[in-house]
């Protein structure tokens, strides 16, 4: 950045739900995953972040959800700003103000939308001009799942061979398929083990190797379901995948349990309603909340029924959304 004037930009990025999960890294510091993953951006859960590089600042100032960021969280943001300063070949400190419209640490991925918004805003504020593919690669270095919040709609993150080739791209635009993700919030407790820590444990699970063996076929199957808009096969595949990832988590050493009793209650209701002809499927990330995936025509009925399930505190209905954008 050559100018002496202040440079400021603001971006909005949506969280995403993985249908094929990212769980395990081939390279931890570069966040290169052991497998490709597939996700959908979520219209109702997002982060808004403004970044201002200001020569008057002696230190980076980071505020997340109204509080000054400290410790590991602050270090992670600074590390990301440093990546951008390195590309821009300057060393001006930044004022970062970020706001999530959902609670942190609930299993709704704040790191995904957070690092996607931070990347887009900081790159723009730094006056750097790069492709969407490079934005995605850069966001990945902040948090793996963040690379999937850069492109629009339904997204694949190619695991890649190295850092440059590990990025996400849009496989279908948001309006391709009218499906919904109703997030049933059953717990708002901050999780004990972050996903960054959890990733390190995958190889300690005896089931990890067999998960790896099944994944290429499962990825093909989900892509076929997308192409044919075969909701039943799509749903079966994503449910199988979520349970598979959680089986690896639960059999890691130490074991990781992200579910609460009410999580299982919601999952059972989904299965029961399905047997009665109301079709939906569940998926879960590293947290207790259940993402209920359904076709738009069943969304209303399912929200009414979910509201009455024990332990459900809140419902967040999401449409497929666009990716990260600069905002005014
Ligand atoms: C279970 O992207 O949070 O949500 O790269 O260490 O920041 P880091 O991990 P993160 O992991 C997300 C794991 C997951 C599955 C997924 O979103 O694919």
Boltz pocket constraint, residues with backbone or C-beta under 6 A from the ligand:
constraints:
  - pocket:
      binder: B
      contacts: [[A, 16], [A, 17], [A, 18], [A, 20], [A, 21], [A, 22], [A, 23], [A, 31], [A, 37], [A, 109], [A, 111], [A, 112], [A, 140], [A, 142], [A, 143], [A, 144], [A, 145], [A, 146], [A, 195], [A, 196], [A, 197], [A, 199], [A, 284], [A, 285], [A, 286]]
      max_distance: 6.0
